Amino acid sequence: MKPNRLSTKKHTLRFAVILSALILAGCASTQSTTSSTSASSASSTVSTVSTSEKSGADETDSTGGAMNGTIGSVIEANLSFKNKDFYIDYSTEDTVKIDLSAPKEADGVKVSGSTVTITEAGTYVLSGTLTDGQVIIDAGDEDDVRLVLENASIICTTTAPIYAKNADKVIISLPESTESTVTDTVTGTDGNDALTAAIFAKCDLSVNGTGTLNVNANANDGITSEDKLKITGGVLNITSADDGLVGKDAVLIKDGTVHITASGSGIKSTKSEVDKGYVYIGGGTVNITAKQDGIQAETSVLISAGEVNVTAGGGANGEQKTGNAMFGGAQSTTTDETLSTKGIKAEAALDITGGTVTVDSADDSLHSNDSMTVSGGGITVKSGDDGLHADNTLTIEDGTIVVEESCEGLEAIDLTINGGTIDVTASDDGLNVAGSSVDGGFGTAGADTLTVNGGTLTVNASGDGLDSNGALTINGGTVYVSGPTGDGNGTFDCDGVFTINGGVVLGTGSSGMLKTPTTDSRQNTISVSCTGSAGDTVEVKGADGNTLVSAVAPKNFTNVMFSMPDITEGETYTVYVNGTEAASETCSGVVSGATGMGSFGGGPGNMGGQAPNGGMGGQMPNGNGGTPPQMPGNTPDT
């Protein structure tokens, strides 16, 4: 267990405040046609819109809904998409065609040298090549301007190639089978304002269609909106000297394919106001390779659908870590401490309710400075530090989480697992709970809590398997822990009360810092001393000879601890290693056999080092005797 350190970070935005403000904003909205969200609930269910509803360009909310499922910390009123955000067949509209190779003035179009300025609402079809020039949108405050890029190429060496200076909304449409390119060289200016992207908008900006848009941002960011940036379609290939996509109010992705290679962050939302500064992904495919954070939100990140693939900071091996700084560990070995290299980072709340998320990051893969909730989807991460980290609360309701490589797998002040399938590999603690402001010193219980109520949890840790600076409680679910081989850590470790009240629990590990449940537990536990090697099969059988639990141990062990509803006082239980009887114990009470160290916690964790491979392997127990179902397995360490 790592020594406890207090967090000194001050959070200006707490999730409760953000949620309340978002609810108020949603109640005040006059455009949403969805039912209002109850202030007493942090989630709601919304539906997608039909194709016919997307065909108009009016103000009707297409709902919002954006999500097609249950959402978490950002309410639906702030995630709405208008019909005009989606692609429309422009051949049925009155359009103004602009040949950028030889632009001419027309209704709503002014030309001055190589600068084309659009001054009125309407649909403008751009084709040809503007070799060294700029397209400016300078329309009325209530005007919607649609740019259809029909194999257009816009190159500018002095400023932003596309600059939306004034409008209510600018929509960039990418027709099928077209490919357009926007390239800049330097960061432009407009008076005192810096135009920090190749496509820069001071208003709402939407991108749609099925064509391709290449953005070569050699100066700064790829695409920036100072309001909301929405993507509902198209193939976007963005290479940027700094950030890929920036929506200062919000970035919302509903569909399309986005490829980002960024020297800064991949996607960023920067405003710290309570109803702004968030990133939402509700569909499509997003691939990010970033030297800094993959996705960064000043408030919240919500992923409800789609596919998100992130490599940040060169990946898990791009920057060596030794544990998380807030929790007494991870210190970067690089000299530039100002760079953040997390996969997905939120200041207030990070919620994943669906979709597929894959992250390979130098720092934490998923990180929230306040709360994180996983209630669906599939998550696979490799991290140079923590797999999933929340400074405050981390709650797992459902979904599949695989932490393939990490220092700590899951880390928070309060960590609760209610469901889902979780497989963690860690070079230090598998699950680490620490950091509350009332924590004591070494060996002193704090207010931290680690609670397992359901789901299937598999942990392979070189440090403590499950580690809490406060209470450790298992009320249900299925828990498999392969703990440390050294005696300086324990399979289970806590400074507070350790109770097992239900579920199926199997732990194999070292004996030096053995921790067993207290007699306050409501389910019997047996702990036996027996040795085994990596790859050995461990079986626990009842007096009737039926196997209650079976697993392949990925590492050497000297202790086996197990608990399940089947264990009855007065009955004898036998542990077999590779089919040979290794130890037996008769249940004499709540805790029988080799006892632990009481409430005193384990020693400092193994800092850094090579993460072990794989999970527990072998078979899963069914808690009812007979042949247990098969448990996922990987190659054990030798």
C-alpha positions as CSV (number, residue, x, y, z in Angstrom):
1,M,0.0,0.0,0.0
2,K,1.3,3.4,-0.9
3,P,1.6,6.0,1.9
4,N,-1.4,8.4,2.0
5,R,-1.1,12.0,0.9
6,L,-3.7,14.7,1.1
7,S,-5.0,16.2,-2.0
8,T,-4.2,20.0,-2.3
9,K,-6.1,20.5,-5.6
10,K,-8.9,23.1,-5.4
11,H,-11.8,22.3,-7.6
12,T,-13.7,25.4,-8.8
13,L,-16.4,23.3,-10.4
14,R,-18.0,20.5,-8.5
15,F,-20.3,18.1,-10.3
16,A,-23.3,18.8,-8.1
17,V,-23.2,22.4,-9.0
18,I,-22.7,21.7,-12.7
19,L,-25.7,19.3,-12.8
20,S,-28.0,21.7,-11.0
21,A,-27.1,24.5,-13.5
22,L,-27.6,22.2,-16.4
23,I,-31.0,21.2,-15.2
24,L,-32.0,24.8,-14.8
25,A,-30.7,25.5,-18.3
26,G,-32.7,22.6,-19.7
27,C,-35.9,23.7,-18.0
28,A,-35.5,27.2,-19.5
29,S,-35.0,25.9,-23.1
30,T,-37.7,26.6,-25.5
31,Q,-36.3,24.7,-28.4
32,S,-36.2,21.2,-27.0
33,T,-39.1,18.9,-27.9
34,T,-38.1,16.1,-25.6
35,S,-39.5,15.7,-22.1
36,S,-37.8,17.6,-19.4
37,T,-35.3,15.9,-17.1
38,S,-36.3,15.5,-13.5
39,A,-34.0,17.3,-11.1
40,S,-34.1,14.4,-8.8
41,S,-32.5,12.1,-11.3
42,A,-29.0,12.3,-12.8
43,S,-29.9,10.2,-15.8
44,S,-32.6,10.1,-18.5
45,T,-33.6,8.1,-21.5
46,V,-33.9,9.7,-24.9
47,S,-34.5,8.5,-28.4
48,T,-32.9,9.2,-31.8
49,V,-34.7,10.9,-34.6
50,S,-35.9,9.4,-37.8
51,T,-34.3,10.2,-41.2
52,S,-37.3,12.3,-42.2
53,E,-36.9,14.6,-39.2
54,K,-33.3,15.3,-40.2
55,S,-34.3,16.5,-43.7
56,G,-35.3,20.1,-42.7
57,A,-33.0,23.0,-41.9
58,D,-35.2,24.7,-39.4
59,E,-34.8,25.2,-35.7
60,T,-36.7,22.1,-34.6
61,D,-34.7,20.1,-32.1
62,S,-33.8,16.8,-33.5
63,T,-33.3,15.6,-30.1
64,G,-31.2,15.8,-28.5
65,G,-31.0,13.3,-28.0
66,A,-28.1,12.8,-29.3
67,M,-27.7,9.8,-27.1
68,N,-30.0,6.8,-27.9
69,G,-29.6,5.5,-24.4
70,T,-29.2,6.5,-20.7
71,I,-27.0,9.5,-20.1
72,G,-25.3,10.6,-17.0
73,S,-23.8,13.8,-15.8
74,V,-24.7,16.1,-18.7
75,I,-28.4,16.4,-19.3
76,E,-30.1,16.1,-22.6
77,A,-31.1,19.7,-23.1
78,N,-27.4,20.6,-23.6
79,L,-26.8,17.8,-26.1
80,S,-29.5,18.6,-28.7
81,F,-28.8,18.6,-32.4
82,K,-30.9,20.7,-34.7
83,N,-32.1,19.4,-38.0
84,K,-29.8,21.8,-39.8
85,D,-26.8,20.1,-38.1
86,F,-27.4,17.1,-40.3
87,Y,-26.7,16.8,-44.0
88,I,-29.2,18.1,-46.5
89,D,-29.3,17.5,-50.3
90,Y,-28.4,21.0,-51.5
91,S,-29.4,20.2,-55.1
92,T,-32.9,21.1,-54.2
93,E,-32.0,24.4,-52.7
94,D,-31.2,27.8,-54.2
95,T,-27.4,27.9,-54.0
96,V,-24.6,30.3,-54.9
97,K,-21.7,28.6,-56.6
98,I,-18.2,29.9,-56.0
99,D,-15.3,28.8,-58.1
100,L,-12.3,29.4,-55.8
101,S,-9.9,29.2,-58.8
102,A,-11.5,32.4,-60.2
103,P,-13.9,33.8,-57.6
104,K,-16.5,36.3,-58.7
105,E,-18.9,38.5,-56.8
106,A,-22.5,37.4,-56.5
107,D,-25.5,37.9,-54.2
108,G,-24.1,37.6,-50.7
109,V,-20.5,37.3,-52.0
110,K,-17.8,39.9,-52.1
111,V,-14.3,39.4,-53.6
112,S,-11.2,41.4,-52.8
113,G,-8.1,40.0,-54.3
114,S,-7.8,36.4,-52.9
115,T,-10.3,37.1,-50.1
116,V,-13.9,35.8,-50.6
117,T,-16.4,37.2,-48.1
118,I,-19.9,35.8,-47.6
119,T,-22.2,38.4,-46.2
120,E,-25.7,36.8,-46.2
121,A,-27.5,33.7,-45.0
122,G,-27.7,30.9,-47.6
123,T,-26.0,27.9,-49.1
124,Y,-22.7,28.4,-50.9
125,V,-21.1,25.7,-53.0
126,L,-17.3,26.0,-53.1
127,S,-15.1,24.2,-55.6
128,G,-11.7,24.7,-57.2
129,T,-8.5,25.9,-55.6
130,L,-7.8,29.1,-53.7
131,T,-4.0,29.0,-53.8
132,D,-3.2,31.7,-51.1
133,G,-6.4,33.3,-49.9
134,Q,-9.2,33.2,-47.3
135,V,-12.9,32.6,-47.1
136,I,-14.6,34.8,-44.6
137,I,-18.2,34.5,-43.3
138,D,-19.3,37.9,-42.1
139,A,-23.1,37.7,-42.0
140,G,-25.9,38.8,-39.7
141,D,-26.3,37.7,-36.1
142,E,-29.3,35.6,-37.0
143,D,-28.0,34.2,-40.3
144,D,-27.2,30.6,-41.0
145,V,-24.5,30.1,-43.6
146,R,-23.9,26.8,-45.2
147,L,-20.6,26.0,-47.0
148,V,-20.7,23.0,-49.3
149,L,-17.1,22.0,-50.0
150,E,-17.2,20.3,-53.4
151,N,-13.6,19.1,-54.0
152,A,-12.4,22.5,-52.8
153,S,-8.8,23.4,-51.8
154,I,-8.2,26.4,-49.7
155,I,-4.6,27.3,-48.8
156,C,-3.5,30.4,-46.9
157,T,0.0,31.4,-45.8
158,T,-1.0,34.5,-43.8
159,T,-4.1,33.7,-41.7
160,A,-6.9,31.1,-41.2
161,P,-8.1,29.8,-44.6
162,I,-11.8,29.7,-43.3
163,Y,-12.8,32.3,-40.8
164,A,-16.4,32.5,-39.6
165,K,-16.3,36.0,-38.2
166,N,-20.1,36.5,-37.7
167,A,-23.2,34.4,-38.1
168,D,-25.7,32.5,-35.9
169,K,-24.3,29.2,-37.2
170,V,-22.0,28.1,-40.0
171,I,-22.5,24.6,-41.4
172,I,-19.8,22.9,-43.4
173,S,-21.2,20.1,-45.7
174,L,-19.1,17.4,-47.3
175,P,-21.0,15.8,-50.2
176,E,-20.6,12.1,-51.0
177,S,-17.5,11.1,-53.0
178,T,-15.8,14.5,-52.6
179,E,-12.5,15.4,-51.0
180,S,-11.6,18.9,-49.8
181,T,-8.5,20.3,-48.2
182,V,-7.8,23.3,-45.9
183,T,-4.2,24.2,-45.1
184,D,-2.7,27.0,-43.1
185,T,0.9,28.2,-42.4
186,V,0.7,30.8,-39.6
187,T,-1.7,31.9,-36.9
188,G,-3.8,34.7,-38.2
189,T,-5.2,37.8,-36.5
190,D,-8.3,39.9,-36.8
191,G,-7.6,43.1,-34.8
192,N,-6.6,41.9,-31.3
193,D,-8.2,38.5,-31.9
194,A,-6.0,35.5,-32.8
195,L,-7.4,33.1,-35.3
196,T,-6.0,30.0,-33.7
197,A,-7.2,27.3,-36.2
198,A,-7.2,26.5,-39.9
199,I,-11.0,26.6,-39.7
200,F,-11.9,29.2,-37.0
201,A,-15.4,30.2,-36.1
202,K,-16.6,32.8,-33.6
203,C,-20.1,31.2,-33.8
204,D,-21.6,27.7,-33.6
205,L,-20.0,25.4,-36.2
206,S,-21.3,22.1,-37.6
207,V,-19.7,19.6,-40.0
208,N,-21.8,17.0,-41.8
209,G,-22.0,14.8,-44.9
210,T,-20.2,11.7,-46.1
211,G,-17.3,13.3,-48.0
212,T,-13.8,13.8,-46.8
213,L,-12.2,17.0,-45.3
214,N,-8.4,17.2,-44.8
215,V,-7.2,19.8,-42.4
216,N,-3.5,20.6,-42.3
217,A,-3.1,22.9,-39.4
218,N,0.6,23.8,-39.5
219,A,0.3,26.8,-37.2
220,N,-2.0,25.9,-34.3
221,D,-5.4,24.1,-34.0
222,G,-7.3,22.2,-36.7
223,I,-10.9,23.3,-36.2
224,T,-12.0,25.7,-33.5
225,S,-15.4,27.2,-32.6
226,E,-15.7,29.7,-29.8
227,D,-19.2,28.4,-29.3
228,K,-20.3,24.8,-29.9
229,L,-18.6,22.5,-32.5
230,K,-20.8,19.7,-33.7
231,I,-19.9,16.8,-36.1
232,T,-22.7,14.7,-37.5
233,G,-20.9,13.1,-40.4
234,G,-18.0,13.1,-42.9
235,V,-14.5,11.8,-42.8
236,L,-12.2,14.4,-41.1
237,N,-8.4,13.9,-41.3
238,I,-6.9,16.5,-39.1
239,T,-3.1,17.1,-38.5
240,S,-2.4,19.9,-36.1
241,A,0.5,21.7,-34.6
242,D,-1.5,22.1,-31.4
243,D,-5.1,20.8,-30.7
244,G,-7.2,18.9,-33.2
245,L,-10.8,20.0,-32.4
246,V,-11.7,22.8,-30.1
247,G,-15.2,23.8,-29.1
248,K,-14.9,26.4,-26.3
249,D,-18.5,25.9,-25.3
250,A,-18.7,22.2,-26.2
251,V,-17.6,19.6,-28.7
252,L,-20.4,17.2,-29.7
253,I,-19.9,14.2,-32.1
254,K,-22.9,12.3,-33.3
255,D,-21.6,10.5,-36.3
256,G,-18.8,10.4,-38.9
257,T,-15.2,9.3,-38.8
258,V,-12.6,11.6,-37.2
259,H,-8.8,11.0,-37.4
260,I,-6.7,13.4,-35.4
261,T,-2.9,13.6,-35.1
262,A,-2.1,16.4,-32.7
263,S,1.0,17.9,-31.1
264,G,-1.3,19.2,-28.4
265,S,-4.6,17.6,-27.3
266,G,-6.8,15.8,-29.7
267,I,-10.2,17.2,-28.6
268,K,-10.6,20.1,-26.2
269,S,-13.4,22.2,-24.6
270,T,-12.2,25.0,-22.5
271,K,-14.9,27.1,-21.0
272,S,-15.4,26.7,-17.2
273,E,-19.0,27.9,-17.0
274,V,-21.4,25.4,-15.5
275,D,-23.3,24.6,-18.7
276,K,-20.3,24.8,-21.0
277,G,-16.8,23.2,-21.5
278,Y,-17.9,19.7,-22.1
279,V,-17.3,17.0,-24.7
280,Y,-19.9,14.5,-25.9
281,I,-19.5,11.5,-28.2
282,G,-22.7,9.7,-29.1
283,G,-21.7,7.9,-32.3
284,G,-19.2,7.6,-35.1
285,T,-15.5,6.7,-34.9
286,V,-12.9,8.9,-33.3
287,N,-9.2,8.1,-33.6
288,I,-6.8,10.3,-31.8
289,T,-3.0,10.3,-31.5
290,A,-1.9,13.2,-29.4
291,K,1.3,14.3,-27.7
292,Q,-0.8,15.6,-24.8
293,D,-4.3,14.7,-23.6
294,G,-6.4,12.7,-26.0
295,I,-9.7,14.4,-24.9
296,Q,-9.8,17.2,-22.4
297,A,-12.9,18.9,-21.0
298,E,-13.0,21.8,-18.6
299,T,-16.2,20.4,-17.1
300,S,-17.5,17.0,-18.2
301,V,-17.0,14.2,-20.8
302,L,-19.8,11.9,-21.8
303,I,-19.5,8.9,-24.1
304,S,-22.7,7.1,-24.9
305,A,-22.0,5.4,-28.2
306,G,-19.5,5.1,-31.1
307,E,-15.9,4.0,-31.1
308,V,-13.2,6.1,-29.5
309,N,-9.5,5.1,-29.8
310,V,-6.9,7.3,-28.1
311,T,-3.1,7.2,-27.9
312,A,-1.8,10.0,-25.6
313,G,1.8,10.9,-24.8
314,G,3.3,8.1,-26.8
315,G,1.3,5.4,-24.9
316,A,1.8,3.6,-21.7
317,N,5.5,3.1,-22.3
318,G,6.0,6.7,-23.6
319,E,6.6,8.1,-20.1
320,Q,7.6,6.0,-17.1
321,K,5.6,6.5,-14.0
322,T,5.9,5.2,-10.4
323,G,2.4,5.8,-9.0
324,N,-0.1,8.6,-8.8
325,A,1.2,11.9,-7.2
326,M,-2.1,12.7,-5.4
327,F,-2.2,9.3,-3.9
328,G,1.4,9.1,-3.0
329,G,2.8,7.6,-6.1
330,A,3.2,8.4,-9.8
331,Q,5.9,10.9,-10.6
332,S,6.8,11.6,-14.2
333,T,10.4,11.1,-15.1
334,T,10.2,13.6,-17.9
335,T,11.6,17.1,-17.5
336,D,8.5,18.9,-18.9
337,E,6.0,18.7,-16.0
338,T,3.6,21.1,-17.7
339,L,2.4,18.5,-20.2
340,S,-0.6,16.5,-19.4
341,T,-0.7,13.1,-21.2
342,K,-3.9,11.6,-20.0
343,G,-6.2,9.6,-22.4
344,I,-9.6,11.2,-21.5
345,K,-9.7,13.9,-18.8
346,A,-12.6,15.8,-17.3
347,E,-12.5,18.5,-14.6
348,A,-15.9,17.7,-13.1
349,A,-17.4,14.4,-14.3
350,L,-16.5,11.7,-16.8
351,D,-19.4,9.3,-17.7
352,I,-19.3,6.3,-20.0
353,T,-22.7,4.8,-20.7
354,G,-22.0,3.0,-24.0
355,G,-19.8,2.7,-27.0
356,T,-16.3,1.3,-27.2
357,V,-13.3,3.1,-25.7
358,T,-9.7,2.1,-26.2
359,V,-6.9,4.1,-24.6
360,D,-3.1,3.8,-24.5
361,S,-1.7,6.7,-22.5
362,A,1.5,7.8,-20.7
363,D,-0.5,9.1,-17.7
364,D,-4.0,8.1,-16.5
365,S,-6.1,6.5,-19.2
366,L,-9.5,7.8,-17.9
367,H,-9.2,10.7,-15.4
368,S,-11.7,12.9,-13.6
369,N,-10.8,15.6,-11.1
370,D,-14.1,14.9,-9.4
371,S,-16.4,12.0,-10.3
372,M,-16.4,9.1,-12.8
373,T,-19.2,6.7,-13.6
374,V,-19.2,3.7,-16.0
375,S,-22.7,2.3,-16.6
376,G,-22.1,0.5,-20.0
377,G,-19.9,0.1,-23.0
378,G,-16.6,-1.6,-23.4
379,I,-13.4,0.0,-22.1
380,T,-9.8,-1.3,-22.7
381,V,-6.9,0.7,-21.4
382,K,-3.1,0.7,-21.1
383,S,-1.7,3.3,-18.8
384,G,1.7,4.5,-17.6
385,D,-0.1,5.4,-14.4
386,D,-3.7,4.7,-13.4
387,G,-6.2,2.9,-15.6
388,L,-9.3,4.7,-14.3
389,H,-8.7,7.5,-11.7
390,A,-11.2,9.9,-10.0
391,D,-10.1,12.4,-7.4
392,N,-13.4,11.9,-5.6
393,T,-15.8,9.1,-6.5
394,L,-15.6,6.2,-9.0
395,T,-18.7,4.2,-9.6
396,I,-19.0,1.2,-11.9
397,E,-22.6,0.1,-12.6
398,D,-22.2,-2.0,-15.7
399,G,-20.1,-2.5,-18.8
400,T,-16.8,-4.3,-19.5
401,I,-13.5,-2.8,-18.3
402,V,-10.1,-4.3,-19.1
403,V,-7.0,-2.6,-17.7
404,E,-4.2,-4.4,-19.6
405,E,-1.4,-2.4,-18.0
406,S,-1.2,0.2,-15.2
407,C,0.5,1.3,-12.1
408,E,-2.8,1.3,-10.2
409,G,-5.8,-0.2,-12.0
410,L,-8.7,1.7,-10.5
411,E,-8.2,4.6,-8.0
412,A,-10.4,7.0,-6.1
413,I,-11.3,8.2,-2.7
414,D,-14.6,6.3,-2.8
415,L,-14.8,3.4,-5.2
416,T,-18.0,1.4,-5.6
417,I,-18.6,-1.6,-7.9
418,N,-22.2,-2.5,-8.4
419,G,-21.9,-4.5,-11.6
420,G,-20.0,-5.1,-14.8
421,T,-17.1,-7.2,-15.7
422,I,-13.7,-5.8,-14.7
423,D,-10.2,-7.3,-15.3
424,V,-7.3,-5.3,-13.9
425,T,-3.5,-5.8,-14.3
426,A,-1.4,-3.5,-12.2
427,S,2.3,-3.2,-11.3
428,D,1.3,-1.7,-8.0
429,D,-2.1,-1.8,-6.4
430,G,-5.0,-3.3,-8.4
431,L,-7.7,-1.2,-6.7
432,N,-6.4,1.7,-4.6
433,V,-8.6,3.9,-2.4
434,A,-6.9,6.8,-0.7
435,G,-6.7,10.6,-0.5
436,S,-9.6,11.8,1.6
437,S,-9.0,15.0,3.6
438,V,-9.6,13.1,6.9
439,D,-7.1,10.3,6.3
440,G,-4.6,9.7,9.0
441,G,-1.0,8.7,8.7
442,F,0.5,5.3,7.8
443,G,-1.7,2.5,9.3
444,T,-4.4,4.9,10.3
445,A,-7.9,4.5,8.9
446,G,-9.3,7.3,6.8
447,A,-12.8,8.0,5.4
448,D,-12.0,6.3,2.1
449,T,-14.3,3.4,1.0
450,L,-13.9,0.5,-1.3
451,T,-17.2,-1.4,-1.8
452,V,-18.0,-4.3,-4.1
453,N,-21.8,-5.0,-4.4
454,G,-21.9,-7.0,-7.6
455,G,-20.3,-7.7,-10.9
456,T,-17.2,-9.8,-11.7
457,L,-13.8,-8.4,-10.6
458,T,-10.5,-10.0,-11.6
459,V,-7.3,-8.4,-10.3
460,N,-3.7,-9.3,-10.9
461,A,-1.5,-6.9,-8.8
462,S,2.1,-6.8,-7.9
463,G,1.3,-4.5,-5.0
464,D,-1.8,-4.8,-2.9
465,G,-4.7,-6.5,-4.7
466,L,-7.5,-4.5,-3.1
467,D,-6.2,-1.6,-1.0
468,S,-8.2,0.9,1.0
469,N,-7.0,3.5,3.4
470,G,-10.4,3.2,5.0
471,A,-13.0,0.5,4.8
472,L,-13.0,-2.5,2.5
473,T,-16.4,-4.1,2.0
474,I,-17.5,-7.0,-0.2
475,N,-21.3,-7.4,-0.2
476,G,-21.7,-9.4,-3.4
477,G,-20.4,-10.2,-6.9
478,T,-17.5,-12.4,-7.8
479,V,-14.0,-11.3,-6.8
480,Y,-10.8,-12.9,-7.8
481,V,-7.5,-11.4,-6.7
482,S,-4.0,-12.6,-7.4
483,G,-2.0,-10.5,-5.0
484,P,1.7,-9.9,-4.5
485,T,4.5,-12.4,-4.3
486,G,6.5,-10.3,-1.8
487,D,5.6,-9.9,1.8
488,G,5.6,-6.1,1.8
489,N,2.0,-6.1,0.4
490,G,-1.1,-8.1,0.8
491,T,-3.8,-9.6,-1.4
492,F,-6.3,-7.6,0.6
493,D,-5.3,-4.5,2.6
494,C,-7.1,-1.8,4.5
495,D,-6.6,0.5,7.4
496,G,-10.2,0.4,8.4
497,V,-12.7,-2.4,8.7
498,F,-12.5,-5.3,6.2
499,T,-15.9,-7.1,5.9
500,I,-17.2,-9.8,3.6
501,N,-21.0,-10.0,3.7
502,G,-21.7,-11.9,0.5
503,G,-20.5,-12.8,-2.9
504,V,-17.8,-15.3,-4.0
505,V,-14.2,-14.3,-3.1
506,L,-10.9,-16.0,-3.9
507,G,-7.5,-14.6,-3.2
508,T,-4.1,-16.0,-3.7
509,G,-0.9,-14.2,-2.7
510,S,1.8,-13.8,-0.1
511,S,1.5,-14.3,3.6
512,G,3.7,-11.6,5.1
513,M,1.0,-8.9,5.2
514,L,-2.0,-11.2,5.3
515,K,-5.3,-9.4,6.0
516,T,-8.4,-11.3,6.8
517,P,-12.0,-10.0,7.4
518,T,-13.2,-9.0,10.8
519,T,-15.7,-11.1,12.8
520,D,-18.3,-8.4,12.0
521,S,-18.6,-10.0,8.5
522,R,-21.9,-11.8,7.7
523,Q,-20.3,-14.5,5.5
524,N,-17.8,-17.1,6.5
525,T,-14.2,-16.9,5.2
526,I,-11.4,-19.5,5.3
527,S,-7.7,-18.7,5.0
528,V,-5.0,-21.4,4.6
529,S,-1.3,-21.5,4.2
530,C,-0.2,-23.4,1.1
531,T,2.3,-22.8,-1.7
532,G,2.0,-22.8,-5.4
533,S,3.6,-21.5,-8.5
534,A,2.6,-19.4,-11.5
535,G,0.3,-21.5,-13.7
536,D,-0.9,-23.9,-10.9
537,T,-4.6,-24.7,-10.7
538,V,-6.1,-23.9,-7.4
539,E,-9.3,-25.7,-6.4
540,V,-11.5,-25.4,-3.3
541,K,-13.7,-28.4,-2.6
542,G,-16.4,-29.0,0.0
543,A,-16.8,-32.1,2.2
544,D,-18.9,-33.7,-0.6
545,G,-16.0,-33.4,-3.0
546,N,-17.7,-30.9,-5.2
547,T,-15.5,-28.0,-6.5
548,L,-16.7,-24.7,-5.2
549,V,-14.1,-22.5,-6.9
550,S,-11.3,-23.1,-9.3
551,A,-8.7,-20.8,-10.9
552,V,-5.3,-20.7,-12.5
553,A,-2.9,-18.6,-10.4
554,P,-0.9,-16.2,-12.6
555,K,1.9,-15.8,-9.9
556,N,3.5,-17.8,-7.0
557,F,1.5,-17.8,-3.8
558,T,1.8,-18.9,-0.2
559,N,-1.7,-18.2,1.0
560,V,-5.2,-19.0,-0.3
561,M,-8.3,-17.2,1.1
562,F,-11.8,-17.9,0.0
563,S,-15.4,-16.9,1.0
564,M,-18.8,-17.8,-0.4
565,P,-22.3,-18.5,0.8
566,D,-21.6,-22.3,0.7
567,I,-19.2,-22.2,3.5
568,T,-20.9,-23.6,6.6
569,E,-19.7,-23.8,10.2
570,G,-18.5,-27.3,11.1
571,E,-17.8,-28.3,7.5
572,T,-14.3,-29.0,6.3
573,Y,-12.9,-27.5,3.1
574,T,-9.9,-28.6,1.2
575,V,-7.6,-26.7,-1.2
576,Y,-6.0,-28.6,-4.0
577,V,-3.0,-27.4,-6.1
578,N,-2.8,-29.1,-9.5
579,G,-5.1,-31.9,-8.2
580,T,-3.0,-32.6,-5.1
581,E,-4.3,-31.8,-1.6
582,A,-2.4,-28.8,-0.2
583,A,-4.4,-27.7,2.9
584,S,-7.7,-28.2,4.6
585,E,-9.6,-26.3,7.2
586,T,-12.8,-26.8,9.2
587,C,-15.0,-23.7,9.4
588,S,-15.2,-22.7,13.0
589,G,-16.7,-19.3,12.7
590,V,-16.7,-16.2,10.6
591,V,-12.9,-16.4,10.0
592,S,-11.1,-19.7,10.1
593,G,-7.5,-20.8,9.6
594,A,-4.5,-18.5,9.1
595,T,-5.5,-15.0,10.4
596,G,-4.3,-11.7,9.3
597,M,-2.7,-8.6,10.9
598,G,-5.9,-7.0,12.2
599,S,-6.6,-3.5,11.2
600,F,-3.0,-2.5,10.5
601,G,-2.4,-1.9,6.8
602,G,0.3,-3.2,4.6
603,G,3.7,-1.7,3.7
604,P,4.5,0.6,0.8
605,G,3.5,-0.7,-2.6
606,N,5.8,-1.9,-5.3
607,M,6.5,1.2,-7.2
608,G,6.7,0.9,-10.9
609,G,8.1,-2.3,-12.4
610,Q,6.8,-4.5,-15.2
611,A,3.1,-5.1,-15.0
612,P,2.2,-8.8,-14.8
613,N,0.3,-10.4,-17.6
614,G,-3.2,-11.7,-17.5
615,G,-5.9,-12.3,-15.0
616,M,-6.6,-15.2,-12.7
617,G,-7.4,-17.7,-15.5
618,G,-9.0,-21.0,-14.8
619,Q,-12.7,-21.4,-13.8
620,M,-15.3,-19.3,-12.2
621,P,-17.2,-20.6,-9.2
622,N,-21.0,-20.9,-9.3
623,G,-21.3,-21.0,-5.5
624,N,-23.5,-24.1,-5.6
625,G,-21.0,-26.9,-6.0
626,G,-20.6,-29.1,-9.1
627,T,-18.6,-28.0,-12.1
628,P,-18.0,-24.3,-12.1
629,P,-18.3,-22.3,-15.4
630,Q,-15.2,-21.4,-17.2
631,M,-13.4,-18.2,-16.1
632,P,-11.5,-16.0,-18.6
633,G,-7.8,-16.9,-18.5
634,N,-4.5,-15.6,-19.7
635,T,-0.9,-16.8,-19.7
636,P,0.4,-16.7,-16.1
637,D,3.7,-15.1,-15.1
638,T,6.7,-17.3,-14.5
